Amino acid sequence: MREWIVNYIEAEKAALDSIPVEQVESVILKFKEAHAEGRQIFLFGNGGSASNASHFATDLGKGSSDALGKRFKVLSLNDNVSWMTAIGNDYSYEDIYLRQLENYGQAGDIVLTMSVSGSSPNLVKAFEWANDNGLHTIALVGGKRGKLADLASETIVIDDTHYGRAEDCQMGIAHMLCYAFMEVDELKS
């Protein structure tokens, strides 16, 4: 058991070390631009990535916004269960994020998804719509990369295919994206 734990921790460190600093910085600057322009940021995912999207929306909408004094316009599209199930039932599960973006999304807004596989059909379909309608797409994906890596305007690849470790890194990146606005003085002006 102890050897498994030690090996897991070592693999987690390697996954964290694979996070590309330049891409994280680029997304922080894109968020700064969206904040200044009053653009919306839409977050979503499936399973553990959906939980990470919800947590991310909370931290950006409260903590980062409190630090800046001006609110981020951020929404986690996987938080409205009745809307998601209505769309899934009446249309298709593949449409649960796409159809919400059709209601809210405007050119210049940001769409960010987290996906370990990078190929979930509902995420891919939402990104295709977002790209066709002038939204900026950002994907946090695992080592398989998947279709999202090719569709996204910006991609952050976590070099691990293990769902737990990749999702841990997703949340680490989300925290960096939020805490940058709370702790980096040049972002506060």
C-alpha positions in Angstrom: 0.0 0.0 0.0 2.7 2.5 1.0 4.6 1.9 -2.3 1.3 2.6 -4.2 0.9 5.9 -2.3 4.4 7.0 -2.9 4.1 6.1 -6.6 0.8 8.0 -6.9 2.4 11.1 -5.3 5.3 10.9 -7.7 3.0 10.6 -10.7 1.0 13.6 -9.3 4.1 15.7 -9.1 5.0 14.8 -12.7 1.5 15.7 -13.9 1.8 19.1 -12.1 5.2 19.6 -13.6 3.7 19.1 -17.1 1.5 22.2 -16.8 2.7 24.6 -19.4 3.4 27.9 -17.7 3.2 30.0 -20.9 -0.3 28.7 -21.7 -1.6 29.4 -18.2 -0.2 32.9 -18.4 -1.9 33.4 -21.8 -5.3 32.4 -20.3 -4.8 34.7 -17.3 -4.2 37.6 -19.7 -7.3 36.5 -21.8 -9.4 36.5 -18.6 -8.0 40.0 -17.7 -9.1 41.2 -21.1 -12.6 39.7 -20.8 -12.9 41.2 -17.3 -12.0 44.7 -18.6 -14.4 44.4 -21.5 -17.3 42.9 -19.5 -17.3 39.7 -21.5 -18.9 36.5 -20.2 -16.9 33.4 -19.3 -18.7 30.1 -19.6 -17.3 27.0 -17.8 -18.4 23.4 -18.1 -17.3 19.8 -18.1 -18.5 16.3 -17.3 -18.2 14.2 -14.1 -15.3 15.4 -12.0 -14.5 18.1 -14.5 -18.1 19.4 -14.0 -17.4 19.7 -10.3 -14.2 21.5 -11.1 -16.1 23.9 -13.4 -18.5 24.7 -10.6 -15.7 25.3 -8.1 -13.9 27.4 -10.6 -17.0 29.6 -11.2 -17.3 30.1 -7.5 -13.7 31.2 -7.0 -13.6 33.5 -10.0 -17.1 34.9 -9.4 -16.5 35.6 -5.7 -12.8 35.6 -4.7 -11.3 37.1 -7.8 -14.2 39.5 -8.2 -13.9 40.7 -4.6 -10.2 41.3 -5.0 -10.7 43.4 -8.2 -13.8 45.3 -7.0 -15.4 44.7 -10.4 -17.3 41.4 -11.0 -16.3 38.7 -13.4 -19.3 37.6 -15.5 -18.8 33.9 -15.1 -21.3 31.0 -15.3 -20.9 27.3 -14.9 -23.2 25.7 -17.5 -23.3 22.4 -15.7 -25.0 23.8 -12.6 -28.6 24.0 -13.8 -29.7 20.3 -13.6 -33.3 21.0 -14.7 -32.2 22.8 -17.8 -29.6 20.2 -18.7 -32.1 17.3 -18.3 -34.7 19.2 -20.3 -32.3 19.7 -23.1 -31.0 16.1 -22.9 -34.5 14.7 -22.8 -36.1 16.9 -25.5 -33.1 17.1 -27.9 -29.9 15.2 -27.1 -27.4 14.9 -24.3 -24.8 16.1 -26.8 -26.7 19.4 -26.9 -26.7 20.2 -23.1 -24.0 22.9 -23.3 -24.5 24.0 -26.9 -28.1 25.0 -26.4 -27.2 27.0 -23.3 -24.5 28.8 -25.2 -27.1 29.6 -27.9 -29.1 31.4 -25.2 -26.1 33.3 -23.7 -23.0 33.3 -25.8 -21.9 36.3 -27.8 -18.9 36.9 -30.0 -15.9 37.8 -27.8 -17.1 35.8 -24.8 -14.9 33.0 -23.5 -15.8 29.3 -23.3 -13.6 27.1 -21.1 -14.0 23.4 -20.7 -12.1 20.8 -18.8 -11.9 17.2 -20.1 -9.5 14.4 -19.4 -10.3 12.6 -22.6 -10.7 15.7 -24.7 -13.3 14.0 -26.9 -16.7 14.1 -25.1 -19.3 14.8 -27.8 -21.2 17.4 -25.8 -18.1 19.4 -25.2 -16.9 19.1 -28.8 -20.3 20.2 -30.1 -20.4 23.2 -27.8 -16.8 24.2 -29.0 -17.8 23.9 -32.6 -20.7 26.2 -32.1 -18.6 28.6 -30.1 -15.9 28.7 -32.7 -18.5 29.3 -35.5 -20.0 32.2 -33.5 -16.8 34.1 -32.6 -16.3 33.0 -29.0 -12.8 32.3 -27.7 -12.4 28.6 -26.7 -10.0 27.3 -24.1 -9.6 23.6 -23.3 -7.9 22.0 -20.3 -7.3 18.4 -21.4 -5.5 15.3 -20.4 -2.6 13.6 -22.2 -4.9 12.0 -24.8 -5.6 15.6 -26.0 -8.7 14.5 -28.0 -10.7 16.6 -30.5 -10.9 19.6 -28.1 -7.1 20.2 -28.4 -7.5 20.8 -32.1 -10.8 22.8 -31.8 -9.7 25.1 -29.0 -8.3 28.6 -29.6 -6.0 27.8 -26.6 -5.2 24.4 -25.2 -3.6 23.5 -21.9 -2.5 19.9 -21.9 -1.9 18.0 -18.6 0.5 15.2 -19.6 -1.3 12.4 -17.8 -4.3 10.2 -18.8 -5.2 9.2 -15.2 -8.6 10.9 -14.4 -7.8 11.6 -10.8 -4.4 13.2 -11.4 -5.6 15.1 -14.5 -8.6 16.5 -12.6 -6.4 17.5 -9.7 -4.2 19.4 -12.2 -7.3 21.0 -13.7 -8.3 22.4 -10.4 -4.7 23.5 -9.7 -4.8 25.5 -13.0 -8.3 26.9 -12.1 -6.9 28.1 -8.8 -4.0 29.7 -10.5 -6.4 31.5 -12.9 -8.4 32.8 -9.9 -5.6 33.5 -7.4 -3.6 35.4 -10.0 -6.3 38.1 -9.7 -6.2 38.0 -5.9 -2.4 38.0 -5.5 -0.6 39.6 -8.5 -0.7 43.3 -8.1 -0.3 44.1 -11.8 -3.5 42.3 -12.5 -5.5 44.4 -10.0 -5.1 47.6 -12.0 
